[in-house]
Amino acid sequence: MIFGRVKPLDAILATAEKKSLHRSLGAFQLTMLGIGAVIGTGIFVLTAEAAQKAGPGMMISFIIAGAVCAIAALCYAEMAAMVPVSGSAYTYSYAVMGELLAWMVGWALILEYAVAAGAVSVGWSGYVVGLLEHTLGIDIPNALVRGPFDGGLVNLPAAGIALLVTWLLVIGTKESAAVNAVLVTIKIAALSLFCILALPVMKATNFEPFSPLGFGGISAAAASIFFAYVGFDAVSTAAEETKNPQRNMPIGLIGSLGICTIFYILVAAGVIGGVGAQPILGADGSGLRPGSPELTAACSAINDGAVVCSKEALAWTLRQIGWPQIGNLIGLAAGLALPSVILMMMFGQTRIFFVMSRDGLLPAMFSRIHPTYRTPHVITILTGVFVALFSAFFPVGVLADISNSGTLFAFAMVSIAVVVLRRTDPARLRPFRTPAVAIVGPLSALGCVYLFFSLPAETITLFVIWAAVGLVVYFAYSYKRSNLGRGVVDVPEEDGNAPPLPVPPMPGVPTGRRDA
């Protein structure tokens, strides 16, 4: 039975112990890691996308997305504290719901991390291009900085930054812990400065009409800006490197999410109240889709511009309310800080690939190590090429929606796994217990389903196609080669050919490499 292939939790934990990762991360480091992964393109760029879908009602969208993410974080916290190993939702699903669903979760996570890195690359491009145009006075042709769906031909800066990060991951060069802490500080300072300048000039009239496209628009915006929160699951991939994970993982997950949510609500209020955030409507009264040629054409006809048309929403807002130089500084902050988010997303991608390869579900070539740099260069280069292609030809909103589809599926599986494991293994030690799990678990799963079906129809169709391809790969290759299916449930380090992966930049942690 396929669903009978459940990897025992004890075997997973035994494998983790034999790998013996150095546990050096505390609650503060995990919280900083979470903030660094979460605050990125979502709030810097997708604010404009949300405004086009919901208008001022995006305030409710941020609350809805944050609430779903919060209850999902509680489920993640229990699993991460109880099963402190790499692999995130994939590993949790393998231990509870069996190999097939674990494979589908891992396949969805591949979609999440790779496409998310592409979305962040596009967001970085928008801010850097805007910064160059406003500080140097140069007019860069849209054909070279936007994809074909967004009024251009190819987004060269986005593809370039993706390839640069790929190169850094291959050669093993890492930002120092101090540099990463500075980058996190820059992002927090930039958002704080935005709030300080934008909130005092808010006008109540800019919040009317509050929901021009109804609750459907609010739901659609919530599904898109869910992307602004999802970086927190990157914290769970560091579980094997965490001191006292039973205590520190929940603090890192929920703490980073809470801090980011406060910033998001304040920033959204500043944008709406400062310059207004009404969507541009088509001839039939419906909102034009973000990233579409129709919206691009409509935006080009507006002399004064609108926040929904901006590729650098926060910087544009500050320029409009009389702080052009500070707006440029916001652009500079995004340009400096977002590459670290791209790096974390691509690092998470290689980690998921490695764990799946270790389990025999993916070819061993994905664990191949570069003879000089001692990094998993094959899968890193493959990931980097796809990220560069995504970012070169697709707008940020489309990429964010696609990434969200994979993320929401994985989150729903974790939410279900927590409830199932409470029944199948009630005696297991749970240092952190999800409160009211019989309510929180199903509510989290239903919330993820609600946001999933609030995504554009094309995105849902694409996810179904991706899932179908995943099933073909599983039955054609992975099912027969699975270590668990062949009776191997514990793969020690020396037998698993585990590559030494580059360590993600974390404040307070010495740089270098650890065996993954």
C-alpha positions in Angstrom: 0.0 0.0 0.0 1.3 3.4 -1.0 -0.3 5.2 1.9 1.2 2.5 4.2 4.7 3.7 3.5 5.0 5.8 6.6 8.6 6.6 7.8 8.7 6.0 11.6 9.4 9.2 13.6 12.0 7.3 15.6 13.9 6.5 12.4 13.7 10.1 11.3 15.0 11.3 14.7 17.8 8.6 14.7 18.9 9.8 11.2 19.1 13.4 12.5 21.1 12.4 15.5 23.7 10.5 13.3 24.0 13.6 11.2 25.0 15.5 14.3 24.5 19.1 13.1 26.0 21.7 15.4 23.2 23.2 17.4 24.0 26.9 17.8 20.8 28.9 17.2 18.8 30.4 20.0 15.4 32.0 20.1 16.8 35.4 19.2 18.7 34.1 16.2 15.7 32.2 15.0 13.5 35.2 15.3 16.0 37.3 13.4 16.2 34.6 10.8 12.5 34.6 10.5 12.2 38.3 10.1 15.0 38.3 7.5 13.2 35.6 5.5 9.7 37.1 5.9 10.2 40.8 5.3 11.0 41.1 1.6 9.2 41.4 -1.7 5.8 40.7 -0.1 5.5 44.0 1.7 7.9 46.1 -0.5 6.2 45.2 -3.7 2.9 43.2 -3.3 1.3 46.2 -1.6 0.6 47.5 -5.0 -0.8 44.2 -6.2 -3.1 44.0 -3.2 -4.3 47.6 -3.7 -5.3 46.7 -7.3 -7.3 43.7 -6.1 -8.9 45.1 -3.0 -8.3 48.9 -2.7 -8.2 50.1 0.9 -9.8 46.7 1.8 -6.3 45.2 1.6 -6.1 46.1 5.3 -8.6 43.3 5.9 -6.6 41.1 3.4 -3.4 41.5 5.5 -5.4 40.5 8.6 -6.9 37.4 6.9 -3.6 36.3 5.5 -1.9 36.9 8.8 -4.5 35.0 10.7 -4.2 32.0 8.5 -0.5 32.1 8.7 -0.6 32.5 12.5 -2.7 29.3 13.1 -0.5 27.5 10.6 2.5 28.7 12.6 1.1 27.0 15.7 0.8 23.7 13.9 4.3 24.2 12.5 5.6 25.0 15.9 4.4 21.7 17.4 5.8 19.6 14.6 9.1 21.5 14.5 9.7 21.2 18.2 8.7 17.5 18.2 10.5 16.6 15.0 13.6 18.9 14.9 15.0 17.8 11.6 15.5 19.2 8.1 12.9 18.9 5.4 10.1 21.0 7.0 6.6 20.0 5.9 8.0 17.2 3.7 9.5 15.4 6.6 6.5 15.9 8.9 4.2 14.5 6.2 6.4 11.5 5.6 6.2 10.6 9.3 2.4 11.0 9.5 0.6 10.6 6.2 2.9 8.4 4.2 5.3 8.6 1.3 2.9 9.6 -1.5 1.5 12.7 0.3 5.1 13.5 1.5 6.2 13.4 -2.1 3.4 15.7 -3.1 4.3 18.1 -0.3 8.0 18.1 -1.3 7.0 18.6 -4.9 4.9 21.6 -3.8 7.7 23.0 -1.7 9.9 22.9 -4.8 7.4 25.1 -6.5 7.2 27.4 -3.5 10.9 28.0 -3.0 12.0 28.3 -6.7 9.2 30.5 -7.8 9.3 32.6 -4.6 13.0 33.3 -5.3 12.0 34.5 -8.8 9.3 36.7 -7.3 11.8 38.3 -4.9 14.2 38.8 -7.9 11.5 40.7 -9.8 10.8 42.8 -6.7 14.4 43.7 -6.3 14.6 44.7 -10.0 11.7 47.1 -9.6 13.3 49.0 -6.7 16.8 49.1 -8.1 15.5 50.3 -11.5 13.4 53.0 -9.9 16.4 54.0 -7.7 18.6 54.4 -10.8 16.0 56.3 -12.7 15.3 58.8 -9.9 18.9 59.3 -8.6 20.8 59.3 -11.9 18.0 60.6 -14.1 18.4 57.8 -16.7 15.4 56.3 -18.5 15.8 52.6 -18.7 13.6 51.0 -21.5 10.8 48.9 -20.1 11.6 46.3 -22.7 14.8 45.4 -20.7 13.3 45.6 -17.1 9.9 44.0 -17.5 8.7 40.6 -18.8 6.4 40.2 -21.8 3.3 40.0 -19.6 4.1 43.4 -18.0 4.8 45.6 -21.0 8.4 44.6 -21.8 10.5 41.8 -23.3 12.8 40.5 -20.6 13.6 41.5 -17.0 17.4 41.5 -17.2 18.1 42.9 -13.7 15.9 40.2 -12.1 17.6 37.4 -14.0 21.0 38.9 -13.2 20.5 39.0 -9.5 19.2 35.4 -9.5 22.3 34.2 -11.3 24.6 36.2 -9.0 23.0 34.6 -5.9 23.4 31.2 -7.6 27.1 31.8 -8.2 27.5 32.8 -4.5 25.8 29.6 -3.4 27.9 27.4 -5.7 31.3 28.8 -4.6 30.2 28.8 -0.9 30.7 32.5 -0.3 28.3 33.5 2.5 27.4 36.8 3.9 28.9 37.1 7.4 26.6 36.8 10.4 27.2 40.5 11.1 26.3 41.5 7.5 23.0 39.5 7.7 22.1 41.2 11.0 22.8 44.6 9.4 20.5 43.7 6.4 17.7 42.7 8.7 18.1 45.9 10.6 18.1 47.9 7.3 14.7 46.4 6.4 13.2 47.0 9.8 14.6 50.6 9.8 13.2 51.2 6.3 9.7 50.1 7.2 9.8 52.0 10.5 10.9 55.2 8.7 8.1 54.7 6.1 5.5 54.5 8.9 6.9 57.5 10.7 6.6 59.7 7.6 3.5 58.3 6.0 1.1 57.6 8.9 0.9 61.3 10.1 -0.3 62.5 6.7 -3.1 60.0 6.3 -6.4 61.3 5.0 -9.7 59.5 5.9 -11.1 60.2 2.5 -8.4 58.0 0.9 -10.1 55.0 2.6 -13.3 55.5 0.7 -14.7 53.4 -0.9 -13.1 50.9 1.4 -13.9 47.8 -0.6 -14.5 48.9 -4.2 -14.5 45.3 -5.5 -16.3 43.6 -2.7 -15.2 40.8 -0.4 -14.2 38.8 -3.5 -11.5 41.4 -4.1 -10.4 41.2 -0.4 -10.1 37.4 -0.6 -8.1 37.6 -3.9 -5.7 40.1 -2.3 -5.4 38.0 0.8 -4.5 35.0 -1.3 -1.8 37.0 -3.1 -0.3 38.8 -0.1 -0.1 35.5 1.8 3.3 35.5 0.0 4.3 38.3 2.4 4.2 36.0 5.4 5.4 32.6 4.2 9.1 33.0 4.9 8.5 31.9 8.4 8.6 28.2 7.4 12.2 28.7 6.4 12.8 28.8 10.2 11.7 25.2 10.6 14.3 24.1 8.1 16.9 25.2 10.6 15.5 22.9 13.3 18.5 20.6 13.4 20.8 23.6 14.1 18.7 24.9 17.0 19.6 24.8 20.7 16.7 23.5 22.7 14.4 23.4 19.7 11.5 22.3 22.0 11.5 25.9 23.4 13.2 28.0 20.8 11.4 26.9 17.6 8.0 28.0 18.7 9.4 31.3 19.9 11.2 31.9 16.6 8.3 31.0 14.4 5.5 32.9 16.3 7.8 35.8 17.4 9.0 36.6 13.9 5.5 36.3 12.5 4.0 38.7 15.1 6.7 41.4 14.6 6.2 41.2 10.8 2.4 41.4 11.0 2.6 44.7 13.0 4.8 46.2 10.3 2.6 45.0 7.5 -0.6 46.6 9.0 1.1 49.9 9.6 2.8 50.0 6.2 -0.5 49.2 4.4 -2.3 52.0 6.4 0.5 54.4 5.4 0.2 53.7 1.7 -3.6 53.9 1.7 -3.9 57.0 3.9 -1.0 58.8 2.2 -1.7 58.5 -1.5 -4.9 56.4 -1.8 -5.1 52.9 -3.1 -8.1 52.6 -5.4 -7.9 49.9 -8.2 -8.0 50.7 -11.9 -11.2 49.3 -13.4 -11.9 48.0 -16.8 -14.8 49.0 -19.1 -17.0 46.4 -17.4 -16.3 47.7 -13.9 -14.1 44.9 -12.8 -10.5 45.3 -11.6 -7.8 44.8 -14.2 -5.5 42.0 -13.3 -2.1 43.0 -11.9 0.8 42.3 -14.2 -1.5 42.2 -17.3 -1.0 44.1 -20.5 -4.3 45.8 -20.0 -3.3 47.3 -16.6 0.1 48.3 -18.1 -1.7 50.2 -20.9 -4.1 51.8 -18.4 -1.2 52.9 -16.2 0.7 54.5 -19.1 -2.3 56.7 -19.7 -2.3 58.1 -16.2 -0.1 61.2 -16.1 0.3 61.4 -12.3 0.6 57.6 -11.8 -1.0 55.5 -9.1 0.4 53.3 -6.4 -1.2 50.3 -8.1 1.0 51.0 -11.2 4.2 51.2 -9.2 7.0 48.6 -9.1 8.3 50.2 -6.0 5.2 51.0 -4.0 6.8 52.3 -0.8 9.4 54.5 -2.4 6.8 55.9 -4.8 4.5 56.7 -1.9 7.2 58.7 -0.1 8.0 60.6 -3.2 4.3 61.5 -3.6 4.0 62.8 -0.1 7.0 65.1 -0.3 10.0 62.9 0.7 11.7 62.0 -2.6 15.2 61.5 -1.1 13.8 59.3 1.7 11.9 57.4 -1.0 15.3 56.8 -2.8 16.7 55.5 0.5 13.8 53.1 0.8 14.7 51.9 -2.7 18.3 51.5 -1.7 17.3 49.6 1.4 15.3 47.2 -0.7 18.2 46.8 -3.2 20.6 45.9 -0.4 18.3 43.7 1.6 16.3 41.6 -0.9 19.2 39.6 -2.3 19.5 37.9 1.2 15.9 36.8 0.9 16.7 35.3 -2.6 19.6 33.5 -1.1 17.5 32.1 1.7 14.8 30.9 -0.7 17.3 29.2 -2.9 19.1 27.7 0.0 15.8 26.3 1.3 15.2 24.8 -2.2 18.6 22.9 -2.2 17.9 21.7 1.4 14.5 20.2 0.3 16.0 18.6 -2.7 18.8 17.1 -0.6 16.4 15.6 2.0 14.2 14.1 -0.8 17.4 12.8 -2.5 18.6 11.2 0.7 15.3 9.4 0.9 15.8 8.0 -2.6 12.9 9.9 -4.1 15.1 12.0 -6.3 18.3 11.0 -8.2 21.6 10.9 -6.3 23.0 13.4 -8.7 21.2 16.1 -6.7 23.5 15.3 -3.9 26.7 15.6 -6.0 29.3 17.7 -4.4 31.7 20.1 -6.2 35.3 18.9 -5.9 36.6 22.3 -5.0 33.9 24.3 -3.4 32.3 21.3 -1.6 28.8 22.5 -2.3 25.9 20.8 -4.0 26.6 22.6 -7.3 24.4 20.5 -9.6 21.1 21.2 -7.9 22.1 24.8 -7.1 22.9 25.6 -10.7 19.7 23.9 -11.9 17.6 25.8 -9.4 19.4 29.1 -10.3 18.7 28.7 -14.0 15.0 28.1 -13.4 14.8 31.0 -11.0 16.5 33.3 -13.5 14.0 32.2 -16.2 11.0 32.8 -14.0 12.2 36.2 -13.0 13.1 37.2 -16.5 9.7 36.6 -18.1 7.0 36.7 -15.4 5.6 39.6 -13.3 6.0 39.5 -9.6 2.3 39.0 -8.8 2.0 36.0 -11.1 5.1 34.4 -9.5 3.8 35.1 -6.0 0.5 33.5 -6.7 2.1 30.4 -8.1 4.4 30.2 -5.1 1.5 30.6 -2.8 -0.3 27.6 -4.4 2.5 25.3 -3.4 2.9 26.9 0.0 -0.8 26.6 0.9 -0.9 22.9 0.0 2.1 22.2 2.2 0.7 24.2 5.1 -2.6 22.4 4.9 -0.8 19.0 5.0 1.1 20.1 8.1 -2.1 21.2 9.8 -3.7 17.9 9.1 -0.6 16.0 10.2 -0.6 17.6 13.7 -4.2 16.4 14.3 -3.5 12.9 12.9 -0.4 12.5 15.0 -2.2 13.4 18.2 -4.5 10.4 17.6 -1.9 7.9 16.2 0.9 8.7 18.6 -0.6 10.5 21.7 2.1 9.3 24.1 5.0 11.0 22.2 6.6 13.9 24.0 5.4 17.3 22.7 7.4 20.1 24.2 5.1 22.5 22.5 1.5 21.6 22.1 -0.7 23.5 19.6 -3.5 24.9 21.8 -7.0 23.6 21.0 -5.6 21.4 18.3 -8.9 19.9 17.4 -10.0 23.4 16.4 -6.8 25.1 15.3 -5.6 22.2 13.0 -8.8 21.9 10.9 -9.2 25.7 11.0 -5.7 26.2 9.6 -6.3 23.6 6.9 -9.6 25.2 5.9 -8.0 28.6 5.9 -5.3 27.4 3.5 -8.0 25.8 1.3 -10.0 29.1 1.3 -6.9 31.1 0.3 -6.0 28.5 -2.4 -9.3 28.8 -4.1 -9.1 32.6 -3.9 -6.1 32.5 -6.2 -6.6 33.2 -9.9 -8.1 30.3 -11.9 -5.0 30.1 -14.1 -2.8 29.7 -11.0 -5.0 26.8 -9.7 -4.8 25.2 -13.1 -1.1 25.5 -13.2 -0.8 23.9 -9.7 -3.0 21.0 -10.8 -0.7 20.5 -13.8 2.4 20.6 -11.6 0.9 18.1 -9.2 0.0 15.8 -12.1 3.6 16.0 -13.3 4.7 15.2 -9.8 2.6 12.1 -9.7 4.0 10.9 -13.0 7.6 11.4 -11.7 6.7 9.6 -8.5 5.3 6.5 -10.1 7.8 6.4 -12.9 10.9 6.9 -10.8 10.6 7.5 -7.0 8.2 4.7 -6.0 10.6 2.0 -7.1 13.7 3.7 -5.8 12.4 4.9 -2.4 14.7 3.9 0.4 11.6 3.2 2.6 10.1 1.1 -0.1 13.3 -0.9 -0.3 13.3 -1.4 3.4 15.8 1.2 4.3 14.4 3.6 6.9 17.5 5.0 8.5 20.2 6.4 6.2 23.3 7.3 8.2 25.4 10.2 7.1 28.2 8.1 5.6 25.7 6.0 3.6 23.6 8.8 2.5 26.3 10.7 0.6 25.0 13.8 2.2 26.6 16.9 0.8 27.9 19.7 2.9 25.5 22.5 2.2 26.3 26.2 2.6 25.0 27.7 5.8 22.3 30.4 5.5 23.5 33.7 6.9 22.2 34.0 10.4 23.0 36.7 13.0 25.1 35.5 15.8 26.2 32.3 14.0 29.8 31.8 12.8 29.9 31.4 9.0 31.3 28.5 7.1 29.9 25.1 6.4 28.3 22.3 8.4 27.5 18.9 7.1 23.9 19.0 6.2 
